């Protein structure tokens, strides 16, 4: 990106991002910060649950053992 295309960010904008905490309503928000928080929360949740951020769910057997690591994609609609 060219140096002259960089947008200067105000301290107020920086503080708004820094103070932002995830809220369940962020999934239905129209504000870019809220939407970003929802997406980041989902990625972190996927990583915690699945161990990756690729957005795929692995198949497991009835005992929780891995049947296949060829995961099913998680739908990314509603953001």
Protein Blocks (a to p, Z undefined) as FASTA:
>chain_A
ZZklpccddfklmmmmmmpccdfklmmpcbfklmmmmmmmmmmmmmmmnopanopacddd
fkopafbfcdcdddfehZZ
